[in-house]
Amino acid sequence: MAKEVNLIDYLPDILKEIREFKAINTAENPELLFLWDAIEDTLNDQFVDYATENGVKRWESILKILPKGTETLDVRKFRIISRLNEQLPYTYEKLKMQLETLCGDNGYSLVLLNNEYKLIVRVELSVRGKFDEVESLLNRTVPANIVIDLSLMYNQHSTLSKYTNTQLSNSTHYQLRNEVIN
């Protein structure tokens, strides 16, 4: 939100007409706007959703997160939020809540096979970009004696059966299996 400020408006009327004061105010207005934006950015950096690049770097430093060079600012913010949402104790219900935060209500499936000490997690194709963060979350939170089986939830026959052969013929087998169908 850019603030519209003109310093000359704050001067007494008698000084507004003096050429030197007009020149001083013309020179200082951009500096004041720059300072105003810097203050606003500093305030926004306190909240991950509104953080600037600088704020995200600071959060990553605090949480010891190493960003990848190809990640967007939104993905980096997402990683910070997921790290902030982690809380002890690590229970099945807490893990479900964290996965819902990361992937959405229907963005994953979670099955715990107690007798086999195995946790099966499938991530929807629509949240594929968050796969690495889900993997990181599981590696940090799931006890070491439980085997993690994590993979993408590929398109199934039930998903594709809604379309005609003509509609599907424009896509390759790889696209039908690995991409989100609209």
C-alpha positions as CSV (number, residue, x, y, z in Angstrom):
1,M,0.0,0.0,0.0
2,A,1.8,3.1,-1.2
3,K,1.4,6.1,1.0
4,E,0.8,9.4,-0.7
5,V,2.7,12.0,1.2
6,N,3.7,15.5,0.1
7,L,5.8,17.3,2.7
8,I,4.9,20.7,1.4
9,D,1.3,20.1,2.7
10,Y,2.8,20.1,6.2
11,L,4.4,23.6,5.9
12,P,2.7,26.8,6.9
13,D,1.0,28.6,4.0
14,I,3.6,31.4,4.0
15,L,6.5,28.9,3.4
16,K,4.7,26.8,0.7
17,E,5.4,29.5,-1.9
18,I,9.1,29.8,-1.3
19,R,11.1,28.3,-4.1
20,E,13.8,26.8,-1.8
21,F,11.2,25.0,0.3
22,K,9.5,23.6,-2.8
23,A,12.8,22.3,-4.0
24,I,13.7,20.7,-0.6
25,N,10.3,19.0,-0.4
26,T,10.5,17.8,-4.0
27,A,13.9,16.2,-3.1
28,E,12.8,14.8,0.2
29,N,9.4,13.3,-0.9
30,P,10.9,10.3,-2.7
31,E,13.2,9.6,0.4
32,L,10.2,9.7,2.7
33,L,8.2,7.3,0.5
34,F,11.2,5.0,0.3
35,L,11.4,5.1,4.1
36,W,7.7,4.5,4.5
37,D,7.9,1.4,2.2
38,A,10.9,0.1,4.2
39,I,9.0,0.4,7.4
40,E,5.9,-1.3,5.9
41,D,8.2,-4.1,4.6
42,T,9.7,-4.5,8.1
43,L,6.2,-4.8,9.6
44,N,5.1,-7.3,6.9
45,D,8.2,-9.4,7.4
46,Q,6.9,-10.3,10.9
47,F,4.1,-12.4,9.2
48,V,5.2,-15.2,6.9
49,D,2.2,-14.7,4.5
50,Y,3.1,-11.1,3.9
51,A,6.9,-11.4,4.1
52,T,9.2,-9.9,1.5
53,E,12.2,-11.7,0.1
54,N,14.3,-10.3,2.9
55,G,11.8,-11.4,5.5
56,V,11.6,-14.9,4.1
57,K,15.5,-15.1,4.2
58,R,15.3,-14.1,7.8
59,W,12.7,-16.7,8.7
60,E,14.7,-19.4,6.8
61,S,17.8,-18.4,8.8
62,I,16.0,-18.6,12.1
63,L,14.5,-22.0,11.3
64,K,17.7,-23.3,9.6
65,I,16.0,-23.9,6.3
66,L,18.2,-24.1,3.2
67,P,16.1,-22.9,0.2
68,K,16.6,-24.4,-3.3
69,G,17.6,-22.0,-6.0
70,T,14.6,-22.8,-8.1
71,E,11.9,-22.3,-5.4
72,T,9.4,-19.5,-5.7
73,L,8.8,-17.1,-2.8
74,D,5.4,-18.9,-2.2
75,V,7.0,-22.3,-1.9
76,R,9.6,-20.9,0.5
77,K,6.8,-19.3,2.6
78,F,5.0,-22.6,2.5
79,R,8.1,-24.4,3.9
80,I,8.4,-21.9,6.7
81,I,4.7,-22.2,7.7
82,S,5.0,-26.0,7.7
83,R,8.0,-25.8,9.9
84,L,6.3,-23.4,12.3
85,N,3.2,-25.7,12.5
86,E,5.3,-28.7,13.8
87,Q,4.6,-29.3,17.4
88,L,5.3,-32.1,19.8
89,P,3.9,-34.7,20.5
90,Y,3.9,-36.5,17.1
91,T,0.7,-38.4,17.0
92,Y,-1.2,-39.9,14.1
93,E,-3.9,-37.2,14.5
94,K,-1.3,-34.4,14.7
95,L,0.4,-35.8,11.5
96,K,-3.0,-35.8,9.8
97,M,-3.5,-32.1,10.8
98,Q,0.0,-31.2,9.5
99,L,-0.6,-33.0,6.2
100,E,-4.0,-31.2,5.8
101,T,-2.2,-27.9,6.3
102,L,0.4,-28.8,3.7
103,C,-1.8,-30.6,1.1
104,G,-5.4,-29.6,1.8
105,D,-8.2,-31.8,3.0
106,N,-8.2,-34.1,-0.1
107,G,-4.6,-33.6,-1.1
108,Y,-3.2,-36.8,0.4
109,S,-4.1,-40.2,1.8
110,L,-2.6,-41.7,5.0
111,V,-2.6,-45.3,6.1
112,L,-0.8,-46.7,9.1
113,L,-0.1,-50.4,9.2
114,N,0.6,-50.9,12.9
115,N,1.6,-54.6,12.6
116,E,4.0,-53.9,9.8
117,Y,5.4,-50.7,11.3
118,K,4.7,-49.0,7.9
119,L,3.2,-45.6,7.1
120,I,1.8,-45.2,3.6
121,V,1.4,-41.7,2.3
122,R,0.1,-40.7,-1.1
123,V,0.2,-37.1,-2.3
124,E,-2.2,-35.8,-4.9
125,L,-0.8,-34.7,-8.2
126,S,-2.3,-31.3,-7.7
127,V,0.2,-30.7,-4.8
128,R,3.2,-32.3,-6.5
129,G,5.3,-29.1,-5.9
130,K,5.0,-29.7,-2.1
131,F,6.1,-33.3,-2.3
132,D,9.6,-32.6,-1.0
133,E,8.2,-30.7,1.9
134,V,5.9,-33.6,2.8
135,E,8.9,-35.9,2.6
136,S,10.9,-33.6,4.9
137,L,8.0,-33.4,7.4
138,L,7.6,-37.2,7.5
139,N,11.4,-37.7,8.0
140,R,11.4,-35.2,10.9
141,T,8.2,-36.4,12.6
142,V,7.7,-40.1,12.0
143,P,9.5,-42.4,14.5
144,A,12.6,-44.1,13.1
145,N,11.2,-47.6,13.6
146,I,8.3,-46.9,11.1
147,V,9.0,-47.4,7.4
148,I,7.7,-44.5,5.3
149,D,6.2,-45.3,1.9
150,L,5.7,-42.0,0.2
151,S,4.7,-41.4,-3.4
152,L,2.4,-39.5,-5.7
153,M,-1.2,-40.5,-6.0
154,Y,-1.4,-41.0,-9.8
155,N,-4.6,-40.8,-11.8
156,Q,-6.6,-43.9,-11.5
157,H,-9.1,-45.5,-13.9
158,S,-12.0,-44.0,-11.8
159,T,-10.6,-40.5,-12.5
160,L,-10.2,-41.1,-16.2
161,S,-13.5,-43.0,-16.8
162,K,-15.4,-39.7,-16.6
163,Y,-13.9,-38.7,-20.0
164,T,-14.6,-40.1,-23.5
165,N,-11.8,-41.8,-25.5
166,T,-11.9,-38.8,-27.9
167,Q,-11.3,-36.4,-25.0
168,L,-8.4,-38.5,-23.7
169,S,-6.9,-39.2,-27.1
170,N,-5.2,-35.7,-27.1
171,S,-3.0,-36.7,-24.2
172,T,-0.1,-39.1,-24.0
173,H,-0.1,-42.1,-21.6
174,Y,2.4,-40.2,-19.4
175,Q,0.2,-37.1,-19.3
176,L,-2.9,-39.2,-18.4
177,R,-1.0,-40.9,-15.6
178,N,1.1,-38.0,-14.2
179,E,-0.8,-34.8,-14.7
180,V,-3.8,-33.2,-13.1
181,I,-6.9,-33.8,-15.4
182,N,-9.2,-30.8,-15.6
